[in-house]
């Protein structure tokens, strides 16, 4: 026996729905969901667009740096300053599109200038580094999307310890090269060998693994941001994080292939 709910049938929502034509109901059903602009919430698609814009600016800067290699110094100093500015700004306020794109431009000058100089010494090394970067990023993204690799507290702790060690080594190596203590143009990376393999290649492999995990952390941060419905502007923080990691990966691969050629 059919039953009815008088209170529900007399509600405004029920009455409004009852007066809608079948065509109007079908139109509402087929209409697209609200966009990130309308909701002002972070989405994966919107973050991808922001990341693409940032890399577009980086590419323009790279072309300029390639044509005027000495601008890599400007890119290095500007990139370091803007990196810290972005980091501290993003902790206190919503990420800024202007600051993120300014960082992208500075990194472009650095990448373009260094790539031009490396290519003049080691023909074809830039293509190798670009292909290597695309492969590492693509494989990491595929593994993350399939759920086969995820960020964990233990792995993240190991990552930061390894990064601190790498950072300390880089400073020591730079000082040794600057003071002339090590005459090799690559410093300890080229003068010291492990089982006949240059230290720079051994460290390079470890750094590539670190960069891959850093990408996992970047992807995870974006995923968590979307899940927690954070403001749409946080997409620029996601773009900034990916750009930092990809540039680091590319420059390390560029140096690895150059050391192998040398």
TORFIKE-934364 format. One record per residue (C-alpha): residue number from 1; residue in one letter; x, y, z. Coordinates in steps of 0.5 Angstrom, whole numbers, plus 500, padded with zeros to 3 digits. Layout:
BEGIN
<site NUM, a, <X, Y, Z>>
...
//
This chain:
BEGIN
<site 1, x, <500, 500, 500>>
<site 2, x, <503, 507, 498>>
<site 3, x, <504, 512, 503>>
<site 4, x, <505, 519, 503>>
<site 5, x, <509, 525, 507>>
<site 6, x, <504, 531, 508>>
<site 7, x, <509, 535, 511>>
<site 8, x, <514, 533, 505>>
<site 9, x, <509, 534, 500>>
<site 10, x, <508, 541, 502>>
<site 11, x, <515, 544, 503>>
<site 12, x, <517, 549, 498>>
<site 13, x, <523, 545, 495>>
<site 14, x, <518, 539, 493>>
<site 15, x, <513, 544, 490>>
<site 16, x, <518, 548, 486>>
<site 17, x, <521, 541, 483>>
<site 18, x, <514, 539, 482>>
<site 19, x, <513, 545, 477>>
<site 20, x, <519, 544, 473>>
<site 21, x, <518, 541, 466>>
<site 22, x, <522, 535, 464>>
<site 23, x, <526, 539, 459>>
<site 24, x, <528, 544, 465>>
<site 25, x, <530, 538, 470>>
<site 26, x, <534, 534, 464>>
<site 27, x, <538, 541, 463>>
<site 28, x, <539, 541, 470>>
<site 29, x, <542, 534, 470>>
<site 30, x, <546, 535, 464>>
<site 31, x, <549, 542, 467>>
<site 32, x, <557, 542, 469>>
<site 33, x, <559, 542, 476>>
<site 34, x, <561, 549, 479>>
<site 35, x, <568, 551, 477>>
<site 36, x, <574, 553, 481>>
<site 37, x, <573, 560, 480>>
<site 38, x, <566, 560, 482>>
<site 39, x, <567, 556, 488>>
<site 40, x, <574, 559, 490>>
<site 41, x, <577, 552, 492>>
<site 42, x, <583, 549, 490>>
<site 43, x, <582, 543, 484>>
<site 44, x, <587, 539, 481>>
<site 45, x, <585, 542, 474>>
<site 46, x, <586, 549, 476>>
<site 47, x, <593, 547, 479>>
<site 48, x, <595, 544, 473>>
<site 49, x, <593, 550, 469>>
<site 50, x, <597, 555, 474>>
<site 51, x, <603, 550, 473>>
<site 52, x, <603, 550, 466>>
<site 53, x, <603, 558, 466>>
<site 54, x, <609, 558, 471>>
<site 55, x, <613, 553, 466>>
<site 56, x, <611, 558, 460>>
<site 57, x, <614, 564, 464>>
<site 58, x, <620, 559, 466>>
<site 59, x, <621, 557, 458>>
<site 60, x, <621, 565, 456>>
<site 61, x, <626, 566, 461>>
<site 62, x, <630, 560, 459>>
<site 63, x, <630, 563, 452>>
<site 64, x, <633, 569, 454>>
<site 65, x, <638, 566, 458>>
<site 66, x, <640, 562, 453>>
<site 67, x, <641, 568, 448>>
<site 68, x, <645, 571, 454>>
<site 69, x, <648, 566, 458>>
<site 70, x, <651, 571, 463>>
<site 71, x, <644, 572, 466>>
<site 72, x, <645, 566, 469>>
<site 73, x, <648, 570, 475>>
<site 74, x, <642, 574, 475>>
<site 75, x, <637, 568, 475>>
<site 76, x, <641, 565, 481>>
<site 77, x, <641, 571, 485>>
<site 78, x, <634, 573, 484>>
<site 79, x, <631, 565, 484>>
<site 80, x, <634, 564, 491>>
<site 81, x, <631, 571, 494>>
<site 82, x, <625, 570, 491>>
<site 83, x, <625, 562, 493>>
<site 84, x, <625, 565, 500>>
<site 85, x, <620, 570, 499>>
<site 86, x, <615, 565, 496>>
<site 87, x, <616, 560, 502>>
<site 88, x, <615, 566, 508>>
<site 89, x, <610, 569, 504>>
<site 90, x, <606, 563, 503>>
<site 91, x, <606, 561, 510>>
<site 92, x, <603, 567, 513>>
<site 93, x, <599, 569, 507>>
<site 94, x, <595, 566, 501>>
<site 95, x, <600, 565, 495>>
<site 96, x, <602, 570, 490>>
<site 97, x, <601, 569, 483>>
<site 98, x, <606, 575, 482>>
<site 99, x, <611, 572, 486>>
<site 100, x, <611, 565, 483>>
<site 101, x, <611, 568, 476>>
<site 102, x, <617, 572, 478>>
<site 103, x, <621, 566, 481>>
<site 104, x, <619, 562, 475>>
<site 105, x, <622, 568, 470>>
<site 106, x, <629, 568, 475>>
<site 107, x, <629, 560, 474>>
<site 108, x, <628, 561, 467>>
<site 109, x, <635, 565, 466>>
<site 110, x, <639, 561, 471>>
<site 111, x, <636, 554, 467>>
<site 112, x, <637, 558, 460>>
<site 113, x, <644, 561, 461>>
<site 114, x, <647, 554, 465>>
<site 115, x, <644, 550, 459>>
<site 116, x, <647, 554, 454>>
<site 117, x, <654, 554, 457>>
<site 118, x, <654, 546, 458>>
<site 119, x, <652, 545, 451>>
<site 120, x, <658, 549, 448>>
<site 121, x, <662, 544, 452>>
<site 122, x, <658, 538, 451>>
<site 123, x, <654, 538, 445>>
<site 124, x, <647, 534, 446>>
<site 125, x, <648, 534, 454>>
<site 126, x, <642, 539, 454>>
<site 127, x, <637, 534, 450>>
<site 128, x, <639, 528, 455>>
<site 129, x, <638, 532, 461>>
<site 130, x, <631, 534, 458>>
<site 131, x, <629, 527, 456>>
<site 132, x, <631, 525, 463>>
<site 133, x, <627, 530, 467>>
<site 134, x, <621, 528, 463>>
<site 135, x, <622, 521, 464>>
<site 136, x, <623, 522, 472>>
<site 137, x, <617, 526, 472>>
<site 138, x, <613, 522, 468>>
<site 139, x, <614, 516, 471>>
<site 140, x, <613, 519, 478>>
<site 141, x, <607, 522, 476>>
<site 142, x, <604, 515, 474>>
<site 143, x, <606, 511, 480>>
<site 144, x, <603, 516, 484>>
<site 145, x, <597, 517, 480>>
<site 146, x, <596, 509, 480>>
<site 147, x, <597, 509, 488>>
<site 148, x, <603, 505, 488>>
<site 149, x, <608, 510, 491>>
<site 150, x, <605, 515, 497>>
<site 151, x, <609, 520, 502>>
<site 152, x, <610, 517, 509>>
<site 153, x, <612, 520, 515>>
<site 154, x, <618, 515, 515>>
<site 155, x, <620, 516, 508>>
<site 156, x, <619, 524, 509>>
<site 157, x, <624, 524, 515>>
<site 158, x, <629, 520, 511>>
<site 159, x, <629, 525, 505>>
<site 160, x, <630, 531, 509>>
<site 161, x, <636, 528, 513>>
<site 162, x, <639, 526, 506>>
<site 163, x, <637, 533, 503>>
<site 164, x, <641, 536, 509>>
<site 165, x, <647, 532, 508>>
<site 166, x, <647, 534, 500>>
<site 167, x, <646, 541, 502>>
<site 168, x, <652, 541, 507>>
<site 169, x, <656, 537, 502>>
<site 170, x, <655, 542, 496>>
<site 171, x, <657, 548, 501>>
<site 172, x, <664, 544, 502>>
<site 173, x, <665, 542, 495>>
<site 174, x, <664, 550, 493>>
<site 175, x, <669, 552, 498>>
<site 176, x, <674, 547, 496>>
<site 177, x, <673, 549, 489>>
<site 178, x, <673, 557, 491>>
<site 179, x, <679, 556, 495>>
<site 180, x, <683, 552, 490>>
<site 181, x, <684, 546, 494>>
<site 182, x, <681, 542, 489>>
<site 183, x, <683, 543, 482>>
<site 184, x, <678, 539, 478>>
<site 185, x, <672, 543, 475>>
<site 186, x, <667, 539, 479>>
<site 187, x, <671, 539, 485>>
<site 188, x, <670, 533, 489>>
<site 189, x, <665, 530, 484>>
<site 190, x, <670, 529, 479>>
<site 191, x, <676, 528, 483>>
<site 192, x, <674, 523, 488>>
<site 193, x, <672, 516, 485>>
<site 194, x, <668, 510, 488>>
<site 195, x, <670, 504, 485>>
<site 196, x, <672, 508, 479>>
<site 197, x, <666, 511, 478>>
<site 198, x, <666, 519, 479>>
<site 199, x, <663, 521, 486>>
<site 200, x, <659, 526, 482>>
<site 201, x, <655, 520, 478>>
<site 202, x, <654, 517, 485>>
<site 203, x, <651, 523, 488>>
<site 204, x, <647, 525, 482>>
<site 205, x, <643, 518, 482>>
<site 206, x, <641, 519, 490>>
<site 207, x, <639, 526, 488>>
<site 208, x, <635, 524, 482>>
<site 209, x, <631, 519, 487>>
<site 210, x, <631, 525, 492>>
<site 211, x, <628, 529, 487>>
<site 212, x, <623, 524, 485>>
<site 213, x, <620, 523, 492>>
<site 214, x, <620, 531, 493>>
<site 215, x, <615, 530, 487>>
<site 216, x, <611, 525, 491>>
<site 217, x, <611, 530, 496>>
<site 218, x, <609, 536, 492>>
<site 219, x, <603, 531, 489>>
<site 220, x, <601, 529, 495>>
<site 221, x, <600, 537, 498>>
<site 222, x, <596, 538, 492>>
<site 223, x, <592, 532, 493>>
<site 224, x, <591, 534, 500>>
<site 225, x, <589, 541, 499>>
<site 226, x, <584, 539, 494>>
<site 227, x, <581, 534, 499>>
<site 228, x, <581, 540, 505>>
<site 229, x, <578, 545, 500>>
<site 230, x, <583, 550, 501>>
<site 231, x, <582, 557, 497>>
<site 232, x, <584, 557, 490>>
<site 233, x, <590, 561, 491>>
<site 234, x, <594, 555, 494>>
<site 235, x, <594, 552, 487>>
<site 236, x, <600, 557, 486>>
<site 237, x, <604, 554, 492>>
<site 238, x, <603, 547, 488>>
<site 239, x, <606, 550, 482>>
<site 240, x, <611, 553, 486>>
<site 241, x, <613, 547, 489>>
<site 242, x, <613, 543, 483>>
<site 243, x, <617, 548, 479>>
<site 244, x, <623, 548, 485>>
<site 245, x, <623, 540, 484>>
<site 246, x, <623, 540, 477>>
<site 247, x, <629, 545, 476>>
<site 248, x, <633, 542, 481>>
<site 249, x, <632, 535, 478>>
<site 250, x, <634, 538, 471>>
<site 251, x, <640, 542, 473>>
<site 252, x, <643, 535, 477>>
<site 253, x, <642, 531, 471>>
<site 254, x, <645, 536, 467>>
<site 255, x, <651, 536, 471>>
<site 256, x, <651, 528, 471>>
<site 257, x, <651, 528, 464>>
<site 258, x, <657, 533, 463>>
<site 259, x, <661, 529, 468>>
<site 260, x, <660, 523, 465>>
<site 261, x, <662, 526, 458>>
<site 262, x, <668, 529, 462>>
//
